[in-house]
Amino acid sequence: MAAELVPVGSVVHGAALLCAVLSVWWTVERRREESRARAVLVGRGPDAGRGRSVPWAVVAARWWAVARERRAWLCLPAAALLAVLGESPLPLVAGAVAVPLVRRRLRAAGRRRESEARAERVVALCGAVVGELRAGWQPAQALSFAARETGALGRDEAAVLAAARFGGDVPEALRRAAGQDGADGLAGMAACWQVAVDGGAGLAAGLDRLEAALRDHREQRERLRAELAGAWATVAVLAVLPLAGVALGAALGADPLRVLLHTPAGLGCLLVGGALEAAGLWWAARIVRGGERE
């Protein structure tokens, strides 16, 4: 007697339930580990904070921070919803494949934001050092105070401040610190420092001109970004159009998910359309990024 086949809908519902259970379990375990680590760091036991009421705003902020760190995992609930609606496990597979890709894109965006923030701090560092020098401070003292105030030196702050305090090679330390993303302006600061030490030129005047140049570069980048905002909007519209077409078909009663996920012609259209969509988005983004680099 042939074995009875398990309905596809049961498999999809079971997979979606399993994803939901694993997501809840992972979140609870993460919260427990964070609570234990916090208790160890502050030197208290796990029951030290019992009986204290935690404001709902603090709880919401913590959950929002965790959600922002793990935004790539939101692909799985969305894929599970599509799997339930389409009664097919294919969206779950696509969601699992999308998680590392989305995570990489989000990390790249985070690194880009961090690089821009560090560039802003380098500009602020130049301005702060100029202000302290004109107030009568020595270069080493001005650099130490401004670096602690702005945090522009990043992981190389200790090395640069040690070189400034104990008579080391400050320009070389600044050049090493300029190797961080967004800290290219520190190479200009190193050149100004070198010229001031070797040639006796005014360090404040050189840093003032460097700050003006960095600000002009930042304003030019902002203008270029504003000009390319329309192109990025076009890329976003192209990315959303296929989803809008599927939603429109479902609103008209055509049941596009069943056609795409349960028929050979629909699966072929899905594969070809997905490949063309990915290629189009990649090409459009490459054109826009080429304009940004130029």
Wavefront OBJ file of the C-alpha trace (Angstrom):
o trace
v 0.000 0.000 0.000
v 1.470 3.333 -1.033
v 2.252 5.781 1.730
v -0.115 8.699 1.978
v 1.465 11.991 1.016
v 1.566 14.767 3.617
v -0.289 17.886 2.420
v 1.937 20.819 1.526
v -0.148 23.158 3.695
v 0.628 21.096 6.796
v 4.350 21.237 6.064
v 4.227 25.012 5.602
v 2.222 25.591 8.777
v 4.565 23.331 10.725
v 7.650 25.115 9.387
v 6.159 28.513 10.196
v 5.291 27.378 13.733
v 8.821 26.027 14.183
v 10.321 29.358 13.044
v 8.123 31.263 15.474
v 9.036 28.976 18.393
v 12.756 29.208 17.605
v 12.533 32.998 17.340
v 10.825 33.304 20.741
v 13.284 30.874 22.346
v 16.292 32.733 20.899
v 14.973 36.084 22.156
v 14.329 34.773 25.675
v 17.773 33.159 25.892
v 19.432 36.348 24.675
v 17.644 38.400 27.309
v 18.720 35.950 30.020
v 22.358 36.108 28.924
v 22.273 39.906 28.905
v 20.770 39.968 32.404
v 23.417 37.582 33.731
v 26.245 39.543 32.131
v 24.893 42.820 33.492
v 24.613 41.319 36.988
v 28.214 40.076 36.832
v 29.553 43.402 35.557
v 27.909 45.473 38.274
v 28.887 42.965 40.940
v 25.388 41.958 41.992
v 23.555 38.708 42.080
v 20.748 37.834 39.678
v 18.157 38.618 42.389
v 19.577 42.005 43.375
v 17.131 43.981 41.263
v 14.053 41.988 42.292
v 11.201 44.093 43.478
v 12.151 47.144 41.477
v 9.825 48.352 38.779
v 11.347 48.907 35.341
v 9.863 51.778 33.314
v 8.081 50.651 30.186
v 10.056 53.195 28.163
v 13.327 51.503 29.175
v 11.965 48.068 28.268
v 10.726 49.348 24.915
v 14.080 50.997 24.208
v 15.947 47.777 24.985
v 13.681 45.701 22.765
v 14.014 48.259 19.987
v 17.819 48.134 20.269
v 17.772 44.331 20.027
v 15.423 44.507 17.037
v 17.702 46.990 15.266
v 20.722 44.737 15.802
v 18.851 41.719 14.399
v 16.853 43.340 11.604
v 18.058 40.790 9.078
v 16.138 38.057 10.909
v 12.873 39.818 10.074
v 13.167 38.142 6.673
v 12.114 34.844 8.286
v 8.719 36.027 9.652
v 7.946 37.711 6.321
v 8.916 34.539 4.458
v 6.803 32.443 6.844
v 3.803 34.690 6.148
v 4.253 34.280 2.402
v 4.684 30.538 2.860
v 1.395 30.316 4.748
v -0.434 32.458 2.198
v 1.028 30.595 -0.769
v 0.970 27.150 0.894
v 4.513 26.444 -0.263
v 7.871 26.062 1.523
v 9.721 27.991 -1.199
v 9.347 31.405 0.516
v 10.951 29.948 3.654
v 13.963 28.845 1.620
v 14.180 32.285 0.013
v 13.911 33.942 3.442
v 16.717 31.799 4.851
v 18.924 32.718 1.862
v 18.047 36.410 2.231
v 19.113 36.636 5.904
v 22.924 36.665 5.337
v 22.568 38.929 2.289
v 20.458 41.477 4.162
v 22.786 41.266 7.158
v 25.775 42.055 4.966
v 24.001 45.042 3.419
v 22.989 46.362 6.836
v 26.531 45.991 8.158
v 27.894 47.836 5.120
v 25.403 50.643 5.710
v 26.391 50.748 9.392
v 30.073 50.976 8.498
v 29.321 53.786 6.060
v 27.422 55.735 8.714
v 30.235 55.169 11.202
v 32.785 56.376 8.647
v 30.810 59.570 8.026
v 30.437 60.170 11.754
v 34.192 59.750 12.240
v 34.849 62.219 9.421
v 32.626 64.720 11.233
v 34.574 64.153 14.442
v 37.879 64.760 12.610
v 36.574 68.135 11.415
v 35.519 68.944 14.966
v 38.957 67.871 16.214
v 40.701 70.324 13.877
v 38.448 73.149 15.013
v 38.907 72.289 18.686
v 42.712 72.147 18.404
v 42.741 75.519 16.627
v 40.617 77.042 19.376
v 42.852 75.701 22.132
v 46.019 76.829 20.353
v 44.697 80.346 19.974
v 43.734 80.304 23.651
v 47.414 79.886 24.516
v 47.763 76.127 25.020
v 50.737 74.122 23.834
v 50.127 71.828 20.813
v 50.385 68.618 22.850
v 47.962 69.905 25.495
v 45.545 71.218 22.868
v 45.561 67.883 21.014
v 45.025 65.886 24.205
v 42.070 67.988 25.320
v 40.444 68.134 21.865
v 40.887 64.411 21.257
v 39.149 63.509 24.516
v 36.324 65.929 23.771
v 35.648 64.782 20.195
v 36.738 61.122 20.221
v 37.989 61.492 16.640
v 41.100 59.317 17.071
v 39.163 56.134 17.766
v 41.193 53.087 18.705
v 44.504 54.924 18.158
v 43.731 57.671 20.662
v 46.011 56.264 23.364
v 48.992 55.966 20.977
v 48.567 59.498 19.607
v 48.138 61.071 23.032
v 51.137 59.157 24.409
v 53.280 60.415 21.526
v 52.089 63.989 22.126
v 52.619 63.820 25.889
v 56.055 62.162 25.969
v 57.648 63.778 22.913
v 57.092 60.944 20.459
v 56.477 61.023 16.728
v 53.042 62.645 16.657
v 52.769 62.888 12.826
v 53.477 59.173 12.437
v 50.900 58.328 15.098
v 48.344 60.526 13.330
v 49.085 58.833 10.006
v 48.444 55.435 11.572
v 45.177 56.736 13.000
v 44.236 58.020 9.529
v 44.008 54.395 8.353
v 40.569 54.088 9.989
v 37.492 54.494 7.816
v 36.525 58.144 7.543
v 39.663 59.416 9.305
v 41.524 60.549 6.173
v 41.628 64.109 7.507
v 44.074 62.990 10.191
v 46.711 62.566 7.462
v 46.334 66.272 6.713
v 46.656 67.032 10.411
v 49.844 64.962 10.491
v 51.249 66.983 7.586
v 50.396 70.258 9.326
v 52.040 69.030 12.516
v 55.154 67.933 10.611
v 55.487 71.292 8.861
v 54.965 73.181 12.118
v 57.634 71.137 13.921
v 60.250 71.070 11.137
v 59.712 74.449 9.524
v 58.401 76.479 12.429
v 55.159 77.381 10.635
v 52.004 78.177 12.565
v 50.099 75.028 13.419
v 46.851 76.899 14.087
v 46.824 78.502 10.630
v 47.459 75.177 8.902
v 44.766 73.372 10.867
v 42.351 76.218 10.197
v 42.837 75.808 6.446
v 42.554 72.032 6.799
v 39.266 72.368 8.654
v 37.895 74.655 5.929
v 38.944 72.164 3.238
v 37.323 69.254 5.080
v 34.108 71.213 5.541
v 34.027 72.080 1.836
v 34.509 68.417 0.979
v 31.672 67.431 3.296
v 29.339 70.050 1.791
v 30.213 68.855 -1.706
v 29.402 65.283 -0.691
v 26.077 66.381 0.761
v 25.183 68.262 -2.428
v 26.039 65.237 -4.534
v 23.954 63.015 -2.288
v 21.000 65.365 -2.626
v 21.348 65.306 -6.419
v 21.426 61.487 -6.440
v 18.412 61.153 -4.141
v 16.128 60.995 -7.177
v 18.158 58.168 -8.694
v 18.023 56.188 -5.454
v 14.263 56.768 -5.322
v 13.994 55.281 -8.823
v 15.942 52.223 -7.693
v 13.602 51.798 -4.707
v 10.522 52.063 -6.957
v 11.941 49.425 -9.295
v 12.496 47.132 -6.305
v 8.903 47.527 -5.082
v 7.136 47.205 -8.456
v 7.098 43.360 -8.586
v 5.593 43.181 -5.095
v 3.022 45.785 -6.094
v 2.127 43.675 -9.142
v 1.592 40.580 -7.007
v -0.555 42.561 -4.554
v -2.607 44.006 -7.431
v -3.151 40.539 -8.872
v -4.296 39.249 -5.494
v -6.696 42.201 -5.164
v -8.199 41.349 -8.567
v -8.718 37.727 -7.500
v -6.096 36.195 -9.803
v -4.322 34.323 -6.942
v -0.773 35.052 -8.194
v 0.933 33.181 -5.334
v -0.709 29.909 -6.365
v 0.336 30.455 -9.980
v 3.902 31.399 -9.085
v 4.485 28.684 -6.478
v 2.456 25.716 -7.725
v 2.678 25.708 -11.537
v 5.718 24.998 -13.745
v 5.137 28.143 -15.805
v 4.784 30.230 -12.645
v 7.978 28.808 -11.134
v 9.845 29.544 -14.350
v 8.534 33.109 -14.416
v 9.465 33.490 -10.765
v 13.042 32.355 -11.322
v 13.579 34.399 -14.472
v 11.864 37.476 -13.034
v 13.827 37.233 -9.790
v 17.113 36.980 -11.687
v 16.240 39.943 -13.908
v 15.095 41.972 -10.898
v 18.329 41.282 -9.022
v 20.443 42.114 -12.084
v 18.522 45.347 -12.702
v 18.840 46.502 -9.102
v 22.537 45.664 -9.043
v 23.167 47.554 -12.282
v 21.149 50.610 -11.223
v 22.894 50.735 -7.825
v 26.266 50.404 -9.550
v 25.498 53.377 -11.790
v 24.437 55.536 -8.844
v 27.454 54.540 -6.731
v 29.710 55.292 -9.689
v 28.322 58.818 -9.699
v 28.976 59.109 -5.965
v 32.583 57.972 -6.342
v 33.230 60.438 -9.151
l 1 2 3 4 5 6 7 8 9 10 11 12 13 14 15 16 17 18 19 20 21 22 23 24 25 26 27 28 29 30 31 32 33 34 35 36 37 38 39 40 41 42 43 44 45 46 47 48 49 50 51 52 53 54 55 56 57 58 59 60 61 62 63 64 65 66 67 68 69 70 71 72 73 74 75 76 77 78 79 80 81 82 83 84 85 86 87 88 89 90 91 92 93 94 95 96 97 98 99 100 101 102 103 104 105 106 107 108 109 110 111 112 113 114 115 116 117 118 119 120 121 122 123 124 125 126 127 128 129 130 131 132 133 134 135 136 137 138 139 140 141 142 143 144 145 146 147 148 149 150 151 152 153 154 155 156 157 158 159 160 161 162 163 164 165 166 167 168 169 170 171 172 173 174 175 176 177 178 179 180 181 182 183 184 185 186 187 188 189 190 191 192 193 194 195 196 197 198 199 200 201 202 203 204 205 206 207 208 209 210 211 212 213 214 215 216 217 218 219 220 221 222 223 224 225 226 227 228 229 230 231 232 233 234 235 236 237 238 239 240 241 242 243 244 245 246 247 248 249 250 251 252 253 254 255 256 257 258 259 260 261 262 263 264 265 266 267 268 269 270 271 272 273 274 275 276 277 278 279 280 281 282 283 284 285 286 287 288 289 290 291 292 293 294
